[in-house]
């Protein structure tokens, strides 16, 4: 498979809503395989198709360990139930070197298709629940920084501009 370039904020494509997958064909299977390689190489615990420029409702998540990976390939994922609240620090492969606390649901129930097209329902909590919410946000054109208060968004934009300038100087 191949490593894909991960799009970075403020890339406009990241703010677009993804379309549902009608058919799981060889092309989609190839995209998902590239997503897996790209996520592990980054390294990250999740990746949504829009992050590599594909506006399809597909995410991958692995909250396992290197010794025991727990890779989930989810097509057309949706949250069908949720409760509780948590406020954990998040980062994103599309917003490198920036982390912030984000309010999320602490427990969710998701429904998605696996790569064979079978519908799966799964209850999630902890990091897995956060990862599903984070990646599904990408499918809806939202980044984790979009969930910050307006004050924190302003701080983010200022800090992220500094981070980008530092990266340019290093080149």
C-alpha positions as CSV (number, residue, x, y, z in Angstrom):
1,X,0.0,0.0,0.0
2,X,1.0,3.7,0.1
3,X,1.5,6.5,2.5
4,X,-0.8,9.4,1.7
5,X,-0.1,13.1,2.6
6,X,-2.2,14.2,5.6
7,X,-3.9,17.6,5.0
8,X,-3.2,20.2,7.6
9,X,-5.3,23.1,9.0
10,X,-6.4,25.5,7.4
11,X,-6.9,23.3,4.3
12,X,-10.5,24.1,3.1
13,X,-11.3,20.4,2.2
14,X,-11.1,19.6,6.0
15,X,-14.2,21.8,6.5
16,X,-16.3,19.9,4.0
17,X,-18.9,17.2,4.8
18,X,-18.1,13.7,3.6
19,X,-20.5,11.7,1.5
20,X,-21.9,8.2,2.5
21,X,-20.3,5.2,1.0
22,X,-22.6,3.4,-1.4
23,X,-20.4,0.4,-2.2
24,X,-17.4,-1.1,-0.6
25,X,-15.3,-1.8,-3.7
26,X,-11.7,-2.5,-4.5
27,X,-11.0,1.3,-4.8
28,X,-12.3,1.9,-1.3
29,X,-10.5,-1.1,0.1
30,X,-7.2,0.3,-1.3
31,X,-7.9,3.8,0.2
32,X,-8.5,2.2,3.6
33,X,-5.3,0.2,3.3
34,X,-3.4,3.5,2.5
35,X,-5.2,5.1,5.5
36,X,-3.9,2.3,7.8
37,X,-0.3,2.7,6.6
38,X,-0.5,6.5,6.8
39,X,-2.0,6.5,10.4
40,X,0.6,4.1,11.7
41,X,3.5,6.0,10.1
42,X,2.3,9.3,11.4
43,X,1.9,7.9,14.2
44,X,-1.7,8.3,15.3
45,X,-4.6,6.5,16.9
46,X,-7.2,7.5,14.2
47,X,-7.6,8.9,10.8
48,X,-10.6,10.0,8.7
49,X,-10.7,9.8,4.9
50,X,-11.0,13.6,4.5
51,X,-7.6,14.0,6.2
52,X,-6.0,12.4,3.1
53,X,-8.3,14.3,0.7
54,X,-11.0,11.6,0.2
55,X,-14.5,13.0,1.1
56,X,-16.0,9.6,2.0
57,X,-17.5,8.6,5.4
58,X,-14.7,6.2,6.4
59,X,-12.5,6.2,9.5
60,X,-9.9,4.0,11.1
61,X,-9.0,3.8,14.8
62,X,-6.5,1.8,16.7
63,X,-6.5,2.4,20.5
64,X,-4.6,-0.8,21.2
65,X,-0.9,-1.3,21.8
66,X,1.9,-2.0,19.4
67,X,2.0,-5.6,20.7
68,X,-1.8,-5.9,20.5
69,X,-3.3,-3.6,17.8
70,X,-7.1,-3.2,17.8
71,X,-7.7,-1.8,14.4
72,X,-11.2,-0.7,13.6
73,X,-12.1,0.1,10.0
74,X,-15.5,1.9,10.1
75,X,-17.6,2.8,7.0
76,X,-20.5,5.2,7.4
77,X,-20.1,5.4,11.2
78,X,-22.7,7.1,13.3
79,X,-23.2,7.7,17.0
80,X,-26.6,6.3,17.9
81,X,-26.5,6.8,21.7
82,X,-24.3,8.7,24.2
83,X,-24.2,9.9,27.8
84,X,-21.8,11.3,30.4
85,X,-19.2,13.9,29.8
86,X,-15.4,14.1,29.8
87,X,-12.9,16.8,29.1
88,X,-9.7,15.3,27.8
89,X,-6.7,16.6,25.9
90,X,-6.8,15.9,22.2
91,X,-4.4,16.3,19.3
92,X,-4.9,15.8,15.6
93,X,-2.7,14.7,12.7
94,X,-4.2,17.6,10.7
95,X,-3.3,20.1,13.4
96,X,0.3,19.1,14.2
97,X,1.9,20.1,17.5
98,X,-1.2,21.6,19.1
99,X,-3.2,20.0,21.9
100,X,-6.3,21.2,23.8
101,X,-8.9,19.9,26.2
102,X,-12.2,19.1,24.4
103,X,-15.6,18.3,26.0
104,X,-16.9,15.0,24.7
105,X,-19.4,12.3,25.7
106,X,-17.7,9.7,28.0
107,X,-19.8,6.8,26.7
108,X,-21.1,6.3,23.2
109,X,-22.8,3.6,21.1
110,X,-21.7,3.6,17.4
111,X,-23.0,1.9,14.4
112,X,-20.9,1.3,11.3
113,X,-20.2,-1.1,8.5
114,X,-17.1,-3.2,8.4
115,X,-15.1,-3.8,5.2
116,X,-17.5,-6.6,4.3
117,X,-20.5,-4.3,4.5
118,X,-21.9,-5.9,7.7
119,X,-23.4,-3.4,10.2
120,X,-21.8,-3.5,13.6
121,X,-23.0,-1.8,16.8
122,X,-20.3,-1.2,19.5
123,X,-20.4,0.5,22.9
124,X,-17.3,2.6,23.6
125,X,-15.8,4.5,26.5
126,X,-12.5,6.1,27.4
127,X,-10.0,6.8,24.6
128,X,-12.0,4.7,22.1
129,X,-15.2,6.8,22.6
130,X,-13.1,10.0,22.2
131,X,-11.4,8.7,19.1
132,X,-14.8,7.8,17.4
133,X,-16.2,11.2,18.2
134,X,-13.1,13.0,17.0
135,X,-12.9,11.0,13.7
136,X,-16.7,11.3,13.0
137,X,-16.3,15.1,13.5
138,X,-13.8,15.0,10.6
139,X,-16.5,13.4,8.4
140,X,-18.8,16.3,9.3
141,X,-16.1,18.9,8.4
142,X,-15.1,19.7,12.0
143,X,-11.7,19.7,13.6
144,X,-11.3,19.4,17.4
145,X,-10.3,23.1,17.5
146,X,-13.8,23.9,16.2
147,X,-15.1,22.7,19.6
148,X,-13.1,25.2,21.6
149,X,-14.6,28.3,23.1
150,X,-14.2,31.5,21.0
151,X,-11.5,32.7,23.4
152,X,-9.5,29.4,23.1
153,X,-10.0,29.4,19.3
154,X,-8.4,32.9,19.2
155,X,-5.5,31.6,21.3
156,X,-5.2,28.6,19.0
157,X,-5.0,30.6,15.9
158,X,-2.3,32.8,17.4
159,X,-0.3,29.9,18.7
160,X,-0.7,27.8,15.6
161,X,0.5,30.7,13.4
162,X,3.6,30.8,15.6
163,X,4.1,27.0,15.2
164,X,3.8,27.3,11.4
165,X,6.3,30.1,11.3
166,X,8.8,28.1,13.4
167,X,8.3,25.1,11.1
168,X,9.0,27.3,8.0
169,X,12.2,28.6,9.7
170,X,13.4,25.1,10.2
171,X,13.1,24.2,6.5
